[in-house]
Amino acid sequence: MLRLTEEEIDFAEVTESVRSAGAGAVVLFLGTVRELTDGLRTDALEYDAYAPMAERKMAELEANARTKWPLDCVSVVHRLGHLDPGEVSVAVAVSSAHRREAFEAGQFLIDELKATVPIWKKEHRDGGTTEWVHPGLEAPSSPIPPS
């Protein structure tokens, strides 16, 4: 399951989508909207994407992960739209025969997703200021580092 959605992420469904009798390990990563970033209060995040390109890139990431690790199943779901602190913005679940491969592949998928998939994040901060953020695209003087 590779999906962009404006709906709340059902992380139990994401987890169940990768479980199988052949998998001895299931790893789930949830990215959530945090209340503070570098001491600045976050009122909300807003995610936007060019869906055809983002979904194509997500499929490439899955294919790449499968060449590196013997994976059973992979699911990546990313929210779009308005999210409040505490809400789940991304879920990455992987299953494999063994935990090491599942953990390594999960870390690879979330790291590469954040670095390469065209999903943009607009931070709405306390006081009404906003800023679009994407790893690798910030101006050098940006006060918010990639997360």
C-alpha positions in Angstrom: 0.0 0.0 0.0 1.5 3.3 -1.2 -0.9 6.1 -0.7 -1.4 9.9 -0.2 -4.5 10.8 1.7 -6.3 13.7 3.2 -8.0 11.3 5.7 -6.7 10.4 9.1 -4.2 7.5 8.9 -5.5 4.3 10.3 -2.1 3.0 11.6 -3.7 -0.4 12.7 -4.8 -0.9 9.1 -1.3 0.0 7.8 0.2 -2.4 10.3 -2.2 -5.2 9.3 -1.5 -4.6 5.6 2.1 -5.9 6.0 1.4 -8.8 8.4 1.7 -12.3 7.0 2.5 -15.8 8.1 5.9 -15.6 6.4 7.0 -12.5 8.3 8.6 -12.9 11.7 9.0 -9.1 12.0 6.8 -6.2 11.5 8.1 -2.6 12.0 5.8 0.4 12.1 7.1 4.0 12.1 4.7 6.9 12.8 5.6 10.4 12.1 3.5 12.8 14.2 3.1 16.6 14.3 5.1 17.8 17.2 4.1 20.8 19.3 7.6 22.4 19.5 10.3 22.6 16.8 13.5 24.3 17.9 11.7 26.0 20.7 9.0 27.4 18.4 5.4 26.4 19.0 3.6 24.7 16.1 -0.1 25.5 15.7 -0.5 23.2 12.7 1.2 21.7 9.7 -0.1 21.7 6.1 1.1 19.1 3.6 0.9 19.4 -0.1 2.2 17.3 -3.0 2.2 16.8 -6.7 0.5 13.4 -6.3 1.5 11.6 -9.6 5.2 12.4 -9.0 5.1 11.7 -5.3 3.4 8.3 -5.8 5.8 7.4 -8.5 8.7 8.3 -6.2 7.2 6.3 -3.4 7.0 3.2 -5.7 10.7 3.7 -6.6 11.6 3.8 -3.0 9.8 0.6 -2.3 11.5 -1.1 -5.3 14.9 0.2 -4.1 14.3 -1.1 -0.6 13.3 -4.5 -1.9 16.7 -4.7 -3.7 18.5 -4.1 -0.4 16.5 -6.3 2.0 14.3 -9.4 1.6 11.0 -7.8 2.5 7.6 -9.4 2.6 5.3 -6.4 2.5 5.7 -2.6 2.5 3.2 0.1 3.2 3.7 3.9 3.1 0.9 6.3 3.8 1.4 10.1 4.0 -1.2 12.7 4.9 -2.0 15.8 2.9 -3.8 18.9 4.1 -4.2 20.4 7.6 -2.8 18.5 10.6 -2.9 19.6 14.3 -0.2 18.7 16.9 -0.4 15.0 17.8 -1.9 13.9 14.5 -0.1 11.2 12.5 1.4 12.6 9.3 3.1 9.5 7.9 3.1 5.8 8.5 5.7 3.4 7.2 5.3 -0.3 7.9 7.5 -3.2 6.6 7.6 -6.9 7.3 10.3 -9.4 6.7 11.4 -12.8 8.0 13.8 -11.1 10.5 13.7 -7.9 12.6 17.1 -6.5 11.5 16.0 -6.2 7.8 12.6 -4.8 8.8 14.2 -2.1 11.0 16.8 -1.2 8.4 14.3 -1.0 5.6 11.9 1.0 7.7 14.6 3.6 8.5 15.7 3.7 4.9 12.1 4.3 3.7 11.3 7.1 6.0 14.6 8.8 5.6 14.4 8.7 1.8 10.8 9.6 1.7 11.5 12.8 3.7 14.6 13.6 1.5 13.3 12.8 -2.0 9.6 12.6 -2.3 7.9 15.9 -3.4 5.7 16.4 -0.4 5.9 19.9 1.0 5.2 21.0 4.6 4.0 24.4 5.6 4.5 25.1 9.3 2.0 27.3 11.0 3.6 28.7 14.1 2.3 30.4 17.2 1.8 34.1 16.4 0.6 33.5 12.9 3.9 33.1 11.0 4.2 30.4 8.4 7.0 28.8 6.4 7.2 26.1 3.7 9.8 23.5 4.6 11.2 20.6 2.7 14.5 18.7 3.5 17.2 19.9 1.1 15.3 22.9 -0.2 15.5 25.3 2.7 17.4 28.5 2.2 20.7 28.5 4.1 19.4 31.2 6.5 16.2 29.2 7.4 15.7 29.0 11.1 14.1 25.5 10.9 16.5 22.6 10.0 15.2 19.5 8.2 13.5 17.0 10.5 
